[in-house]
Amino acid sequence: MISSLRGRVLAAAGSSVVIDVGGVGFHVNTTPALALASREGAELTVHTSLVVRDDSLTLFGFAGRDELGVFELLIGVTGVGPKSALGVLSALSPDQVAEAVHAEHDAAFRKVSGIGPKTAKLIVLSLAGKLAPPTASRPAAAPVATGGVADSVLAALTGLGWSEKLAADAVEQTLAEASEADAASVPALLRLALGRLGPAQATGRVR
């Protein structure tokens, strides 16, 4: 089992990255937010799940262990494949998934491509009791990260090597100046936060 990878980013696009680990390039499927935040030549650590099929071995990777944990719970639900589970985590943060499950709000999952009403209800039923109640128990330095979009951006930045405080400060400052549309979009907010932190800082932090 490959539980994590750490290495240099060879390529990043769409919803995948290629990480060079000891001269071997691993193709890892991930959320668009993490792929967008990954910079070629920089070092990246991802927590991974290896999905084994008769004709393939596929890696799925995440910036945080909480995302990985939710992913593995999701793929254990009948009718939810790895791509659909990745779609859920591309649209919802782990806290939002927990909130939807505890509130029995299956509509949150119906918004994800490939998940219909029956599967959405099954996700709520199957995950009931398996997720901790959603809380805002982030460190005081990072209150901005309790929202869904900001939480996803924070996870991507910390996965790239920035400290949680530095990343949270950047997200908070970016949110204060961002338009309403940018503040509601993970890719847009992430791009603005990276611009605030600066490419030189990104390279320096993760090497």
C-alpha positions in Angstrom: 0.0 0.0 0.0 1.3 3.5 -0.9 0.0 5.7 1.9 1.9 8.9 0.9 4.3 10.4 -1.6 6.8 13.2 -1.3 8.8 14.4 -4.3 9.3 17.0 -7.0 6.4 17.9 -9.2 7.0 17.0 -12.8 3.6 18.1 -14.2 0.3 19.4 -12.8 -2.8 20.0 -14.8 -6.6 19.6 -14.5 -7.1 17.1 -11.7 -3.8 15.3 -11.5 -0.1 15.7 -10.8 3.0 13.7 -11.6 5.5 13.4 -8.7 9.1 12.3 -9.1 10.0 10.0 -6.2 13.5 8.6 -6.5 13.5 8.8 -10.3 10.0 7.2 -10.7 7.2 9.5 -11.9 3.9 8.7 -10.0 0.7 9.9 -11.7 -1.7 11.0 -8.9 -5.3 11.9 -9.4 -6.3 14.8 -7.1 -8.6 17.8 -6.6 -8.4 20.6 -9.1 -7.5 22.9 -6.2 -4.4 20.9 -5.3 -3.4 20.5 -9.0 -3.7 24.3 -9.5 -1.5 25.0 -6.4 1.2 22.5 -7.4 4.2 24.1 -9.1 6.5 22.3 -11.4 9.9 21.8 -9.8 8.6 22.3 -6.3 8.4 19.6 -3.7 5.0 18.2 -2.8 3.7 15.8 -0.2 0.4 14.0 -0.8 -1.5 11.5 1.3 -2.6 8.7 -1.0 -5.0 5.9 -1.6 -4.2 3.1 -4.0 -7.2 1.8 -5.8 -6.7 -1.7 -7.3 -8.7 -2.9 -10.2 -8.3 -6.0 -12.4 -6.7 -3.9 -15.1 -5.3 -0.9 -13.3 -3.6 0.5 -10.2 -4.7 4.1 -9.6 -3.4 6.6 -7.1 -5.5 9.3 -5.6 -3.8 12.0 -3.5 -4.8 14.7 -1.1 -3.1 17.5 0.8 -4.6 16.5 4.2 -5.3 13.2 6.0 -8.9 14.4 6.7 -9.6 14.5 2.9 -8.0 11.1 2.5 -10.2 9.7 5.3 -13.4 11.0 3.8 -12.3 9.7 0.3 -11.8 6.2 1.7 -15.2 6.3 3.4 -16.9 7.5 0.3 -15.5 4.7 -2.0 -16.8 2.2 0.5 -20.4 3.4 -0.3 -22.2 1.3 -2.8 -22.4 3.1 -6.1 -19.6 5.6 -5.3 -16.5 5.0 -7.3 -13.1 6.8 -6.9 -13.9 9.4 -9.5 -17.2 10.3 -7.9 -15.6 10.4 -4.4 -12.9 12.7 -5.8 -15.7 14.8 -7.3 -17.3 15.2 -3.9 -14.0 16.4 -2.4 -13.5 18.8 -5.3 -16.8 20.4 -4.4 -17.0 20.0 -0.7 -14.5 20.3 2.2 -14.3 17.4 4.7 -16.2 19.7 7.2 -18.9 20.3 4.6 -19.2 16.6 4.0 -19.6 16.0 7.7 -22.1 18.8 8.1 -24.2 17.4 5.2 -24.2 13.9 6.7 -25.1 15.0 10.2 -27.9 17.3 8.8 -29.0 14.5 6.5 -28.7 17.0 3.7 -28.3 14.7 0.7 -28.9 17.6 -1.7 -25.3 18.6 -1.2 -24.1 15.4 -2.8 -26.6 15.6 -5.7 -24.8 18.6 -6.9 -21.7 16.5 -7.7 -21.5 15.1 -11.3 -22.3 11.4 -11.4 -24.1 11.2 -8.1 -27.9 10.8 -8.4 -30.6 11.1 -5.7 -30.5 7.4 -4.6 -26.7 7.5 -4.3 -26.8 10.8 -2.4 -29.2 9.4 0.1 -27.0 6.2 0.4 -24.0 8.4 1.2 -25.8 10.1 4.0 -27.0 6.8 5.4 -23.7 5.0 5.0 -21.5 7.7 6.5 -23.8 8.4 9.5 -21.9 7.9 12.7 -18.5 7.6 10.9 -17.6 11.3 10.8 -17.0 13.5 13.7 -19.5 16.3 14.1 -18.4 19.3 12.1 -16.7 22.0 14.2 -14.9 25.2 13.8 -12.0 24.0 16.0 -9.2 25.4 14.0 -6.4 27.2 15.8 -7.2 30.9 16.7 -4.7 32.0 14.1 -6.8 30.5 11.3 -10.5 31.4 11.8 -10.9 32.1 8.1 -10.4 28.4 7.3 -13.7 27.3 8.8 -15.6 28.1 5.5 -15.7 25.5 2.7 -13.9 27.5 0.0 -11.3 28.9 2.4 -10.8 25.5 4.1 -10.0 23.9 0.7 -7.6 26.7 -0.2 -5.9 26.5 3.2 -5.5 22.7 2.8 -3.9 23.2 -0.6 -1.5 25.8 0.7 -0.4 23.8 3.8 0.0 20.7 1.6 2.5 22.7 -0.5 4.5 23.4 2.6 3.4 26.8 4.0 2.7 26.9 7.8 -1.0 27.0 8.7 -0.7 30.5 10.1 1.1 32.0 7.1 -1.4 30.3 4.7 -4.4 31.4 6.8 -3.2 34.9 7.0 -2.8 35.0 3.2 -6.3 33.5 2.7 -7.9 36.0 5.2 -6.2 39.0 3.5 -7.2 37.7 0.0 -10.8 37.2 1.1 -10.9 40.7 2.4 -10.0 42.1 -1.0 -11.5 39.5 -3.3 -14.7 40.0 -5.3 -17.8 38.0 -4.2 -17.4 35.7 -7.2 -13.7 35.1 -6.5 -14.4 34.5 -2.8 -16.8 31.7 -3.8 -14.5 29.9 -6.1 -11.7 27.6 -4.9 -9.5 28.0 -8.0 -9.9 31.8 -8.1 -9.2 32.3 -4.4 -6.3 29.9 -4.5 -4.8 31.7 -7.5 -5.1 35.1 -5.7 -3.6 33.7 -2.4 -0.7 32.2 -4.3 -0.1 35.6 -6.0 -0.1 37.2 -2.6 2.4 34.7 -1.2 4.6 35.0 -4.3 6.3 32.3 -6.4 9.7 32.9 -4.8 8.2 32.2 -1.4 6.4 29.1 -2.7 9.6 27.6 -4.0 11.5 28.5 -0.9 8.9 27.0 1.5 8.6 23.6 -0.1 12.2 22.8 -0.9 
